[in-house]
Amino acid sequence: MKHIQTVIIGAGQAGLAMSKCLSERSVAHVVIERGEIANSWATERWDSLKLLTPNWQSRLPGHCYTGTDPDGYMSMPEINDYLRDYAHAIAAPVEDRTNVNCVTVEGFGYRVSTDCGDWICDHVIFANGACGQAYVPALAEELPQHLTQLTPQSYKSPDQIPHGGVLVVGASASGTQIAAKLLASGHDVMLSAGAHIRVPRSHRGRDIQWWMDRTGVLDTHISEVDDPLRARKVPSLQLVGDANLPFLDLNLLQDRGATVTGRLVGLQNGVAQFSGSLANHCVLSDLKMRRLLGSFDVWAEAQGLEGLPAAQNHGPTVVPTHPPLLLDLAKGRIKTVIWATGYRPDFSFARLPIFDQKGALRHKDGVVGPGLYVLGLPFQIRRKSALIDGVGQDAEDMANHLVRHQRTKAA
């Protein structure tokens, strides 16, 4: 059994940012990682994935991108190297290949039990990421047994997909990217689309993330939104890390041969049932896009920015006249279903009364309880909280709170 002030669980961008902030405050800590540094980036992403944010935006406390392509987008091997270089630069005390079995109360602190021994500590930080497990709806259990089922965590490339059609469920970043790759490899693809957010890769000659960064959209505080729970469930933008692809939206996918239909709402006797609300979702998505781009134009004019190209007039999403509402999965075109239906964090190791009735972690701006914190969740404190560029600022807040808690405890 070992004693230390603080245990950080997870050595991705959140855990490493927290380690840097604690080191600057002389807080003794250890970072426990089940695999290697940046494990989820290395093992739980598909082969062709690139970051949706430009390289210049990969900013962490005391560390930034210094390569020759600031406007490019890192591949998974590149982000692995980037985070490992960061861990080395900050001398992060990482205990890798160590699985956390459970976290329990121990006296006035906590016990973190691992397969390499136990730690007794005053503080625990859950920094194991918002994408701990791919979310698969319960109706997946009703799919015909002959169908192959995958998630963005288990999908690696089109080469692993059996011959036959593919139903991709979900039209946010993961779903649209996977659908595009499958179409390019010759697969027959049907995309089930619910709520989604369509945006161009760039606007008036600048990356969409440049606008969101400069205008302060990404710095929006959770206290500024009317419905925090809803804000935290907003789908990811339909983007891909490719400056040469203006859009990765339903229009592009349909042009390339995809069949697009509404949200998957049911399954009965092997027949999938889809919502008839596709047109409404598309209209709402286009409306959000126009409002966002319009707000950028207003800001640019107020700032007196000169030399920007004129704003493009993006046409509406083309909705199929008669999108299929029923699909027999027991026979026919579909052989594989890919559930691009989002992710959930995995805090199953926490044997503590910190979850609500639906099993979600309760927290206030990342503070879960006395000496207990979480870092890296969507819109945890700011809109950018789950981005590499956002965890640093949240880690600063958490570290300051932790130090104040430690002083109060010692008083």
Residue pairs with C-beta under 8 A, 6 or more apart in sequence:
1 117
1 118
1 119
1 120
2 117
2 118
2 119
2 120
3 119
3 120
3 121
4 28
4 29
4 30
4 119
4 120
4 121
5 27
5 28
5 29
5 121
5 122
5 123
5 406
6 22
6 27
6 28
6 29
6 30
6 121
6 122
6 123
6 124
6 125
6 402
7 29
7 30
7 32
7 110
7 112
7 119
7 121
7 123
7 124
7 125
8 15
8 18
8 19
8 22
8 29
8 30
8 31
8 32
8 124
8 125
8 127
9 15
9 32
9 100
9 103
9 112
9 124
9 125
9 126
9 127
9 128
9 349
10 31
10 32
10 33
10 126
10 127
10 128
10 129
10 376
11 31
11 32
11 33
11 36
11 37
11 38
11 39
11 87
11 92
11 94
11 96
12 37
12 38
12 39
12 40
12 41
12 83
12 127
12 128
12 129
12 376
13 38
13 60
13 83
13 376
13 388
13 391
14 127
14 129
14 375
14 376
14 391
14 394
14 395
15 31
15 33
15 125
15 127
15 128
15 375
16 31
16 37
16 60
16 83
16 86
16 87
16 90
16 92
17 60
17 61
17 375
17 391
17 392
17 395
18 125
18 127
18 375
18 391
18 395
18 398
18 399
19 29
19 31
19 87
19 90
19 92
19 93
19 94
20 60
20 61
20 62
20 63
20 90
20 92
20 395
21 61
21 392
21 395
21 396
21 398
21 399
22 29
22 399
22 402
23 29
23 90
23 91
23 92
24 61
24 399
25 399
25 403
27 399
27 402
27 403
27 406
29 93
30 93
30 94
30 95
30 119
31 92
31 93
31 94
31 95
32 94
32 95
32 98
32 100
32 112
32 114
32 119
33 39
33 94
33 95
33 96
33 97
33 98
34 97
34 98
34 99
34 100
35 42
35 43
35 96
35 97
36 42
36 84
36 96
36 97
37 80
37 83
37 84
37 87
37 92
37 94
37 96
38 79
38 80
38 83
38 84
40 129
40 131
41 76
41 79
41 80
41 83
42 76
42 80
44 131
44 153
45 76
45 152
45 153
46 152
46 155
46 156
46 157
46 178
46 181
47 76
47 156
47 157
48 157
48 181
49 75
49 76
49 177
49 241
50 73
50 74
50 75
50 76
50 240
50 241
50 242
51 58
51 73
51 74
51 79
51 241
51 388
52 73
52 173
52 209
52 236
52 237
52 239
52 240
52 241
53 73
53 209
53 387
53 388
53 389
54 70
54 71
54 72
54 73
54 207
54 209
54 210
55 65
55 67
55 69
55 70
55 71
55 72
55 73
55 74
56 64
56 65
56 70
56 71
57 209
57 213
57 387
57 388
57 389
58 64
58 65
58 74
58 79
58 82
58 388
58 389
59 65
59 388
59 389
59 392
60 86
60 388
60 391
60 392
61 392
61 395
61 396
62 89
62 90
63 86
63 89
63 90
65 82
71 207
71 243
72 243
73 241
73 242
73 243
74 82
74 241
86 92
87 94
95 114
95 116
98 114
98 115
98 116
99 114
99 115
100 112
100 113
100 114
100 349
101 113
101 114
101 115
101 349
102 113
102 349
102 350
102 351
103 110
103 111
103 112
103 113
103 124
103 349
103 350
103 351
103 352
104 110
104 111
104 113
104 351
104 352
105 111
105 352
106 120
107 120
108 122
108 409
109 120
109 121
109 122
109 123
109 371
110 120
110 121
110 122
110 123
110 124
110 371
110 372
111 118
111 119
111 120
112 118
112 119
112 121
112 124
122 371
122 406
122 409
123 371
123 372
123 373
123 402
123 405
123 406
124 371
124 372
124 373
125 373
125 374
125 375
125 398
125 402
126 345
126 347
126 350
126 361
126 368
126 372
126 373
126 374
126 375
127 374
127 375
127 376
128 345
128 346
128 347
129 345
129 376
130 343
130 345
130 376
130 377
130 378
130 386
131 153
131 343
131 345
132 343
132 344
132 345
132 346
132 347
133 153
133 343
133 344
133 345
133 346
134 151
134 152
134 153
134 154
134 339
134 341
134 342
134 343
134 344
135 339
135 341
135 342
135 343
135 344
136 149
136 151
136 339
136 341
137 264
137 339
137 341
139 264
139 266
139 267
140 149
140 337
140 339
142 267
142 268
143 149
143 267
143 270
143 329
143 337
144 270
144 329
144 330
146 335
147 329
147 334
147 335
147 336
147 337
148 161
148 162
148 335
148 336
148 337
149 336
149 337
149 338
149 339
150 160
150 336
150 337
150 338
150 339
151 338
151 339
151 340
152 174
152 178
152 338
152 340
152 343
155 178
155 338
157 181
158 181
158 182
158 184
158 185
158 187
159 185
161 182
161 185
161 187
161 336
162 335
162 336
163 335
164 188
164 333
164 334
164 335
164 336
165 187
165 188
165 189
165 190
165 332
165 333
165 334
165 335
165 336
166 182
166 187
166 188
166 189
166 190
166 334
166 335
166 336
166 337
166 338
167 190
167 192
167 272
167 327
167 329
167 334
167 336
167 337
167 338
168 175
168 178
168 179
168 182
168 189
168 190
168 191
168 192
168 338
168 340
169 175
169 192
169 264
169 337
169 338
169 339
169 340
169 341
170 192
170 193
170 194
170 339
170 340
170 341
170 342
171 191
171 192
171 193
171 194
171 196
171 238
171 250
171 260
171 340
172 196
172 197
172 235
172 236
172 237
172 238
172 340
172 342
173 236
173 237
173 238
173 239
173 240
174 236
174 340
175 191
175 193
175 338
175 340
176 191
176 238
176 240
176 248
176 249
176 250
176 253
177 240
177 248
178 338
178 340
179 189
179 191
179 253
179 258
180 240
180 248
180 252
180 253
180 256
182 189
183 189
183 253
183 256
183 257
183 258
184 256
188 257
188 333
189 253
189 257
189 258
189 259
190 258
190 259
190 260
190 261
190 324
190 327
190 333
190 334
191 250
191 253
191 258
191 259
191 260
191 261
192 261
192 262
192 263
192 264
192 274
193 250
193 260
193 261
193 262
193 263
193 278
193 281
193 282
194 262
194 263
194 275
194 277
194 281
195 235
195 263
195 281
195 284
195 285
196 235
196 238
196 250
196 281
196 285
197 234
197 235
197 236
197 237
197 238
197 285
197 288
197 289
198 238
198 247
198 249
198 250
198 285
198 286
198 288
198 289
198 317
199 208
199 237
199 238
199 239
199 289
199 292
199 293
200 208
200 246
200 247
200 289
200 293
200 312
200 314
201 207
201 208
201 239
201 240
201 242
201 243
201 245
201 246
201 247
201 248
202 208
202 243
202 246
203 211
203 293
203 296
203 311
203 312
204 296
204 297
204 300
204 308
204 309
204 310
204 311
204 312
205 308
205 309
206 308
207 243
208 237
208 239
211 217
211 296
211 299
212 218
213 389
214 299
215 295
215 296
215 299
217 292
217 295
217 383
218 382
218 383
218 384
218 387
218 389
218 390
219 382
219 383
219 384
220 382
220 383
221 381
221 382
222 228
222 231
222 365
222 379
222 380
222 381
222 382
225 231
225 379
228 379
231 379
231 383
232 377
232 378
232 379
232 380
233 378
234 378
234 379
235 342
238 247
238 248
238 249
239 248
240 248
245 252
247 314
249 317
250 260
250 282
250 317
250 318
251 315
251 317
251 318
253 260
254 260
254 318
254 320
259 320
259 323
259 324
260 278
260 320
260 323
261 274
261 278
261 320
261 323
261 324
261 325
261 327
262 274
262 275
262 276
262 277
262 278
262 281
262 323
262 325
263 274
263 275
263 277
263 278
263 281
264 272
264 273
264 274
264 275
265 273
265 274
265 275
266 272
266 273
267 273
267 329
269 330
270 328
270 329
270 330
270 331
271 326
271 327
271 328
271 329
271 330
272 326
272 327
272 328
272 329
273 325
273 326
274 323
274 324
274 325
274 326
274 327
275 325
276 323
276 325
278 319
278 320
278 323
279 319
282 316
282 317
282 319
283 316
283 317
285 317
286 316
286 317
289 314
290 314
293 311
293 314
297 311
300 308
327 334
329 337
345 361
345 377
347 355
347 361
350 361
352 369
352 372
354 361
354 362
354 363
354 368
354 369
354 372
355 361
355 362
356 362
361 368
361 374
361 377
362 368
363 373
363 374
363 377
363 380
365 380
365 381
365 397
366 373
366 374
366 375
366 377
366 380
366 381
366 394
366 397
366 398
367 373
367 398
367 401
368 374
370 405
371 402
371 405
371 409
373 398
373 401
373 402
374 380
375 391
375 394
375 395
375 398
376 385
376 386
376 391
376 394
377 385
377 386
378 385
378 386
379 385
379 386
380 386
380 394
381 393
381 394
381 397
382 390
382 393
382 394
383 390
384 390
384 393
385 391
385 394
